Amino acid sequence: MGKRRGTVLGSALVLLAVPVLAACTSDDDAEDDVRAAAEAFLADWAGGDTAAAAEATDDPAAATALLEQTAADLPEATLAAELGDVEVGEDGAATAGWTATWDLAAAPEWSYEGTLRLREADDEWQVVAEPALVHPELAEGQHLELTRTLPERAAVTDASGAPLFTPTEVVRVGVDPGQVTDLPALAAALSAATGVAAEEIAADVQAAPAGQFVPVIDLRRPDFERIRAQVFDLPGAVFPTETRLLAPTSRFAVALLGRVGSATAEMLEETTGDDGPQYAAGDQLGTSGLQRAFQEQLTGTAGFTVSVVSTDESTGDEGREIDAAQPVPGQPVQTPIVPAVQTAAEAAVAGQALPTHLVVVRPGTGEILAVASNEAANPANALTGQYPPGSSMKTITATALLGAGVLTPQTPLPCPGTTVVEGREFENQDQFDLGTVPFTEAFAESCNTTFIQQGLQLPDDALAAAAASYGVGADWQLPVGVFSGSVPADSTGTTKAANAIGQGQVLMSPAQMALVAAGIAGGTPAVPIEVVGAEPAGAAPAGPAPAVLDALRPMMREVVLSGTANALADRGEVHGKTGTAEFGTASPPESHGWFMGYQLAGPQGDIAFAVLVEAGQSSSVAVGVTDAFLGGLG
């Protein structure tokens, strides 16, 4: 059925009248009168003026009941009408053909041909108040019943095309206020079992109308079984179940994939356009991530069934179907997520108590293979968080230095314990002093003073240019946003010095640092890919010169073999860079822990990744998460 929107009940009626014949005979006058009466009735009906429409019939009371019943049968529906042929009989009776087009809320439109019967009384034509004026198959003692149906939601799949979300039983832990005997005790017990604040539970129950289910927490069946003994016999606690479309775990790539849940008022407003609402309250829709970004594609189009049923519910009449539109299934969305990589990432971050993120990217393609954050973290920050990268930024600073042509990995450089810039002292961790060492060793040991002294000799925009060659600062056009980083091109003095070691004004997300690592590993930086086959997220970064990358990779390998990440030396061919990034105003300052790098020819092929442990104080915690991740790959 075509999608033509009419006017909402209460607005003007769309009528296309058949031209009146030019001849002026008494029959023509009667036909004009019938037409005018039919038009007036339909205009008032579609305009929402039930009283006026009923007054245009031969039984206003019966017509009022009939039209109000139809409004209840077709809630929020929109009516447009097109008047057709009019015929006048010789016995004071007439008929007017018309086409009804109901725009059913959040469903396709429904059209059918109908006939109005009219009678002449006191020199006026009146519409006969009978059920058939609504629909030709509607008789006395009957009304319409509309059933709307969404198709089964299309799959969000992994890289192999296997669905990542499956129907899963959920237990809704809640309260029936009418069964509560001791609210403080109930709230305390539910809080102890679920972690939801007792004060919040008690307040929600007290504010709920009588007989209303008060939700506390929704749990997958295995999670509920773990607390079952604590809550099942509590007076007032109830546990209805339902089936939802869920990912393998509650945190499984949630920042990227998102979740499915009941439509919210915000979502319904978001998806209502010029053609009216697409969805209805209670629909299971994507609430975040790709599930929300590809809402229309995944949800498909609703269908409907209209039946004629008895107004007497005691008859048990199941109704007779008179029209239907089949729901149109949605289309799957394929992601590059690799479940084995995602599962290993999930397990690795779960072992850390502090907020932790791990993003994995395929070198050469930019495909995002995994996005993991633990329970303590805001999962969105894996993609959109803005953090100082600390010494992991030295991969980009080294790119700028090598690209300037004044250094090689073997160039001897001083690494003093401290250095002073415009009166501000910068230091290495614990003020270690290596003396004069090759650039590779200064990189492997993460010598801040070396990078500050050398970085200050670069043009002010050199660091930003090197970062941009990896895609940092790009305006990625992605279904789920990624913060691509920020490196200023005009910093000078102490800010320029701090930027060189990933402090100052430099900001990165874990996702972007993983993309930088992928660009180094693959040789050709790529745009991020969240959906297989989607339009490119932007222009591919230019990339550093091949000679620069050829020099940088052995330096990153040395970090693992003999430097600050030597705990990973037995994890295959791993290259990387650690980072400790100070933030905040505490004294001494708090620090984030970073590790970014890549593994070649590992169990999952070539992969690049970035790990951030918020407030980890040292890069060693990020190295530990990386070790667990790589070990979990097999």
BELNOR-V783812 format. One record per backbone hydrogen bond with DSSP energy under -0.5 kcal/mol. CO is the residue of the C=O (numbers start at 1). NH is the residue of the N-H. Records with the same first field share a line. If there is no record, write none. Layout:
CO: NH / NH
//
This chain:
2: 4
3: 5
7: 79
8: 11
11: 10
13: 15
14: 81
15: 17
23: 25
25: 29
26: 30
27: 31
28: 32
29: 33
30: 34
31: 35
32: 36
33: 37
34: 38
35: 39
36: 40
37: 41
38: 42
39: 43
40: 44
41: 45
42: 46
43: 47
44: 49
45: 48
46: 10 / 11
48: 50
49: 53
50: 54
51: 55
52: 56
53: 56
54: 57
56: 127
59: 63
60: 64
61: 65
62: 66
63: 67
64: 68
65: 69
66: 70
67: 71
68: 72
69: 73
70: 74
72: 75
73: 146
74: 77
75: 105
77: 9
78: 103
79: 7
80: 101
82: 99
85: 97
87: 95
92: 120
93: 89
94: 118
95: 87
96: 116
97: 84
98: 100 / 114
99: 82
100: 112
101: 80 / 103
102: 104 / 110
103: 78
104: 107
108: 104
110: 102
112: 100
114: 98
116: 96
117: 128
118: 94
119: 121 / 126
121: 124
124: 121
126: 119
127: 58
128: 130
130: 133
131: 134 / 135
135: 138
137: 139
139: 142
141: 311
143: 309
145: 307
147: 305
149: 303
152: 330
155: 157 / 333
156: 164 / 165
157: 335
158: 161
162: 158
164: 248
166: 246
168: 244
169: 221
170: 172 / 242
171: 173 / 219
172: 240
173: 216 / 217
174: 238
175: 177 / 214
176: 179
177: 180
182: 186
183: 187
184: 188
185: 189
186: 190
187: 191
188: 192
189: 193
190: 194
191: 195
197: 201
198: 202
199: 203
200: 204
201: 205
202: 206
203: 207
204: 208
205: 208
209: 212
212: 177
213: 215
214: 175
217: 173
219: 171
220: 224
221: 225
222: 226
223: 227
224: 227 / 228
227: 230 / 231
228: 231 / 232
231: 234
234: 237
236: 176
238: 174
240: 172
242: 170
244: 168 / 246
246: 166
249: 252
251: 253 / 254
253: 256 / 257
254: 258
256: 290
257: 291
259: 287 / 288
261: 285
264: 268
265: 269
266: 270
267: 271
269: 272
271: 273
273: 276
276: 273
277: 106
280: 283
283: 263 / 285
285: 261
288: 291 / 292
289: 292 / 293
290: 294
291: 286
292: 295
294: 298
295: 299
296: 300
297: 331
298: 154
301: 328
302: 108
303: 149
304: 325
305: 147
306: 322 / 323
307: 145 / 309
308: 320
309: 143
311: 313
312: 315
313: 316
320: 308
323: 306
325: 304
327: 329
328: 301
333: 157
334: 532
337: 159 / 339
338: 341 / 342
339: 343
340: 344
341: 345
342: 346
343: 347
344: 348
345: 349
346: 350
347: 351
348: 351
349: 352
355: 614
356: 374
357: 612
358: 372
359: 610
360: 369 / 370
361: 363 / 608
362: 365 / 366
366: 529
367: 362 / 369
369: 338
370: 360
372: 358
374: 377
377: 379
378: 381
379: 382
380: 383 / 384
381: 385 / 510
382: 511
383: 483
385: 387
387: 508
389: 392
390: 393
391: 394
392: 395
393: 396 / 397
394: 398
395: 399
396: 400
397: 401
398: 402
399: 403
400: 404
401: 406 / 407
402: 405
408: 411
409: 440
411: 439
413: 437
415: 434 / 435
417: 428
419: 426
421: 424
424: 421
426: 419
428: 431
429: 432
435: 415 / 437
437: 413
438: 441 / 442
439: 443
440: 444
441: 445
442: 447
443: 446
444: 564
446: 448
447: 451
448: 452
449: 453
450: 454
451: 455
452: 456
454: 457
455: 458
459: 462
461: 465
462: 466
463: 467
464: 468
465: 469
467: 470 / 472
468: 471
469: 543
471: 474
474: 476
476: 478
482: 484
484: 473
486: 507
492: 495 / 496
493: 497
494: 498
495: 499
496: 500
497: 501
498: 501 / 503
499: 502
502: 390
503: 506
507: 486
508: 387
509: 513
510: 514
511: 515
512: 516
513: 517
514: 518
515: 519
516: 520
517: 521
518: 522
519: 523
529: 368
531: 534
537: 477
545: 548 / 549
546: 550
547: 551
548: 552
549: 553
550: 554
551: 555
552: 556
553: 557
554: 558
555: 559
556: 560 / 576
557: 560 / 561
558: 562 / 563
559: 565
563: 566
565: 568
566: 569
568: 571
572: 574
573: 600
575: 598
577: 596
579: 594
580: 582
581: 592
583: 590
590: 583
591: 617
592: 581
593: 613
594: 579
595: 611
596: 577
597: 609
598: 575
599: 607
600: 573
602: 605
605: 602
607: 599
608: 361
609: 597
610: 359
611: 595
612: 357 / 614
613: 593 / 616
618: 621 / 622
619: 623
620: 624
621: 625
622: 626
623: 627
624: 628
625: 629
626: 630
627: 631
628: 632
629: 633
630: 633
631: 634
//
